[in-house]
Amino acid sequence: MSAEDLGRRLLREVEEDGLDQILCSLKAFNYAGVPSYFGIQALDGLLSFHGQAGIAQAPAGRPLLNTSARNAIPKRPFVEITSAGPGQGKTHLLYYMTALAVLPRTHQGVMLHGKGSAVVVLDTDCRFDVQRLAEVMYHYVISQLGPSFSLSQPADGVQSPAARKSKIIYDLVQPSLSHVHMFRPRSHASLLSTISSLPTYLFHSTSHASINRPLHSVILDSVNAFFWQIRADESTARLSNSRVLSTNEVYAGLAQQLADASRTFSCAIVTTSWSLSSYSQTIQGVQSMRPSLPPSWPLTSTLRFGVRRVPIPPFPPATSIENALAEKRRGASALNTGTFEACKLGSESGEPFYFTITKAGVNMEVVREII
């Protein structure tokens, strides 16, 4: 075989790929399997059961470099949290998830189980309170430091409990909050524009402090914020015989933009929504809620679960005055604490998990005690 023939044969074996595919393959080779994405054992368990170690899709027309890379790159979760109305624990669950995402993994040798990442919050309902997020974050840090840490005990040259609390906030909470990027769109068009501009914003090194951190999640609270505005625009266009996108098409476009953002940043998508009914169990044992959004949503949702506040049971019949007073005190304590239940919707619902919301913060994976 001549040198020219050998060269032509070798040239035919060369595969051409873009830099994005090379980096994608490198990420696949370095991916050793992440057992916990959100850091919430029950939620991560649902994701694992739901098959979230899925396969990421390469851009159209550009296959991954090899089969092992194609099978190794994880598809990030798309989670929807829904409830029958406000006050059911959705936003506090978001606070807890955000705190775990932006806190560091360790602090002074103590495991905090944080992800050391950044989070984008699309607060369309204008209810995401940064002050409350800081309280939830501080409460979580104190709980992770354990019984050996006490605000009343001097350490590191800091004497007063107030000063020690300020030191924790200064060292951990405040720097972590700088990696929460909040946007408050005022219309659906503004929401779409914000999502599409995220690469420009996040990849610009002088705009924020998270340039060296991965993006953990894009949180949309909530999907329903502009629902009636979209419906009104559709009705007005129908009356005037003009053409606008239908509600179904609008939400399909939103789902696609969120999926594109997840693929661009290799991050999770977490959304909240409200349902037309509280969740109930069918004869087959399947948990379900009547959705308020069109059929095109959730187009790409991989895990949908409902949350509700666990109701306080009424007094049983023929209760004595003494027992009623005791139950009243017990019920008041339960109301001040607030126990909430989260359950996966759809087939193979599985066991629900519980969490409590107190003035101090959020406690996950608690035992159901008040019922």
N, C-alpha and C positions, 0 to 999 in steps of 0.2 A: 504494500500500500504506500502510495506516494505521500509526501508531506502535505500536499494540497488536499488530498482526499481525507487524510486524518484531521486536518484543520477544519474542513467542512463538516465532518461528522461531530467533532467536538462542539462546533458552533451551534449545530442543531440541538445539542443537549443543554445549551444554556437557557435558563429561564429568567425572564425579565420581570422584576417586581419593583414597586415603589418603596420609598423609605418607610411609609406607614405600615406596609406589610412586614418589613424587616423588624421594625420595632414591635409589631404585634406578635411575631414569632418569638422574639426575645422575651417578651412578657410571658408567653405561654411556657417557655422553657424554665423560667424562674418561678412559675406559679406552682406552689407545692400543695395547694388545697387549703382554703380558709374555712375552718369549721364554724366560725361564728362571724357573721357579717355585721349584725346590728348590736351584738353584745347582750341581747335579751334572750335567755335560754329558750323560753317557750316559743318566741317568735322565730328564732333561728331554727328551732326544731321543726316548725311548720314549713319553713322554707326548704329545709333538707328533705322533709317528707314529700314536698311538692315537686322535688326534682330541680332545685335551683342551680345545681352544678351542671347547668345546661351548656350548650355549645353556642358561642358567639358567631354571628354571621359576618363574613367578610364583605366589603363593599362590592357592589355589582361589577362583574367583569374582572374581579381580581381575586382569585382563589388564594387561600393561605398557602404558605410555602410548602408545608408537608402535612401528612395525615395526623401525626402526633400533635402538631400545633393546632390543627383544626379541632381536635378532640379535647385539648387541654384548656383553651381559653374560656373562662366562665362567663355566662350571661348574667348580668346584674339583676337584682330583684326589681319587680314592678309591683308595688303594694298599694292597695286601696283600703282605707279605714273608713267605715261608714257607721252611721247611727241614725236613730229616728228623730233626733233633734239636738239642740245645744245642751251643754251641761252633762254630756255623757262620757267625758274623759278623752276625747280625741286629741285636743290641743295639748293637754298635759302629757299624753303619750308621745307627742311630737317633741315636747320639751325634753323628755327623758332620752329619746333617741338622738336628739341633737347634742345633748350634753355628752353622751358616750362617744359620739362621732368626733367632736372637736377636742376633748380632753386628751392629754398625753397618756401613753401606755403605763408609765411609772412616774412616781414622784418621790425623790429621796429614798429610793430602794423599795417603796411600797407599790404594789400592783394596783393600778386604778382601772385597768382593762379598757382604757380609752383607745380610740383609733388614730388619734393624731392627724386628723384630716380636716377638710373644710366642708361646709354645708351651704347650699343656696336655699333660701326660703322665699317663696312667692306668696306673700301674704295678701291674697285678694279679699279676704274677709276683714282685714285690719284688726285681728284679735290676737295676733302673736305678740306677746308682751315680753320684751327683752329683760325687764326687771324680774319677772317671774321665772324666766329661763335661768337667770343668774342664781335665784334662790334654789331652784331645783338642782342646778349644777353644784352649788355649795353643799347642799344636803347630801348629795351623792358622794362628794369628795370626803366629807366627814364620816359617812357610813363605811367607806372603803378604807379609811385610815385605821379603823378598828378601835377596840376598847383600850388599846395601849395609848391612844391619843386622847387627850382631854384638854378642853379649852381652859380648864381651871389650873392646869399644871404648867409652870413656866418651862420654856424650852427655847433653845437657840437665842438666848438673851432677851426674848420677848416675854414680859412679865404678866400683863393683864390679859384676861380672856378676850376683851374687845380688840386689843392689839394683835393677838394671835389670829383672831378671825380676819382682821384686816390684812394680815400677812398672807393668809391662804387665798383671800380674794385677789390680792395684788399679784401673788406668784402663779396662781393657777386659773382662777375664774376669769379675771380681766383679760389676760393674754388669749385665753381660749375663745372668749367672745369675739375677739377681732377676726376670727375665722368663720364667723356666721355672717353671711352676706344676704341682707334682706332687701327685697324689692316689693313695692306695693302698687301693682298696676291698677288703673282705675277703669279699664274697659277690656273686653276680650281682645281687641286689636292690640292694645298696649301689652297684654299678657303674651301674645304670640311674638310681638316685637322684642320683648324682654328675653324670652327663651332663645330666640334666634341670635341675640346679641351676646349671649353668655360666653361663647368662645373668644370674642374680641375683648370682653372685659376680663375674663379670668386668665387669659394668656398674656395680658399686658402687665409687665413686671412692676411698673410704678403705680398701679392703681390700687393695690391692696397688699396685705401681708401674707397671703396664702399662696404665693407663686411657687413655693417649694413643697407644697402639700398636695396630695391627691384630693380630688373631689369625691366625698363619700356619698352624698345624696343631694338630689333636687327635691325639695318639699313644696307641694302645692296645696295650700289651705285657703279656700277649698275649690273643688271643681265646679260647684254649683253657683259660685258667686255671680256670674253673669248670665245664668241660665235664662232668667226672665227677660233680660235685655235682648238676648239673642232671639227668643221667641217673639218678642214685640217687633223687632226688626223684620223678622220673617213675615209676620202678619201684616205689617204696614206695606211691605213690598208686594204681598199678594193682592192687597186692595188696590194698589197703584199699578198693577200689572208690570212691575219691574222685577228683575232677576237678582236674587241674592242667594247665598248658600243656605241650604236648609239646616235646621238644628242638628240633624243627623250628620250632615257633611262637616259642619263646624267642629263637632266633637271628634269626628274621625281625624280631622286635621290637627287638632290639639294633641290627640293620642300619638299621632305620627311624629309631631315635633318633640314631644317628650321622649319617645323612643329614639329619635335621632340624637337628642342630648345625652341619653344614657349610653349610646354607642360611642359618641364622641369622647366623653369623659370616663367611660367605663365605670359609671356610678349607678346607684340605685335611684329609682323614682318612687316617691311616697306621696300619695294624694289622700285627701279627705273628701267626704261627700255626705249628704244627708239622704235618708231613705224615706219612703212614703209609709213605712210600717216598721215596728220593732221586729226583731228577728224571732222566728218561731220554728218549731221542729215539725217536719212532715212525718207521715206514717212510716216512711222508709228511714227515718232518723236523720234526715238531711236538714241542716240549718239553712234558712233562707230569709231574705229581706227583699221587699218590693223596691226596685231601684227607681229613682226619680229622673235618671238621665236616659237619653235615647239609646237604642240598641247598639250604635257604633261605639259606645263607651260601656265597659272598658274594653277597647279593641285589643290591647296588648297586656291587660292586667293578668298577672300570674298568681297573685295571692290577694284575696279579698276577704276581710273579716269585719264583723260587726262588734261594736262595743256598746255597753249600756251600764247604767248605774244599778247595782244590785238593790232591789227594793227591800224596804224594812217590812217584815211581816206584821199584820195587824194583831191586836190582842185576841187570844183564843176565847171562845164562848165561856161564860160563867167564871171569868177571872176575878179573883178577889182584889180588894183595894190595895193590899200590900204587894201582891204580885204585879198589879198594874203599875204601881209606882216604881217598882224595881225594873219592870220592862221599859218604862218611860225613860229612866236614867240610862239604861242600856241602849235604847234607841237613840237618845240624844248623843251619846258617845259615838254611835255608829254614823249618825248624820254628820258630826263634826269631822270624822275621819273620811268616810266615803269609800266604799269598796266597789270596784268596777270589774266587769266581766268582759272578756274578749274571746270571740269564738270564730273560727274559720267558717266561711259560708260556702255552700255548694256541696258537691259530693265528697264523701270521706272527710266530714267536718272535723272529727277528732275531738279531743278533750279541750275545754276552754281553759284559759289562764286568767289569773286575777291580779289586780294591783290596787293599791290604796293611794288616795290623794289627801294630804294633810296640809296644814298651814306651812309646815317646814319644806315639804317637797313631795316626791313621788317614791313609793316603795313598790318594787316589782316582785312578782312571784311569791305573793303572800298566800296563806292558806285561807280558804273561805270559812269564816268563823261566825258571821252574824246571822246566818240563816240556819 
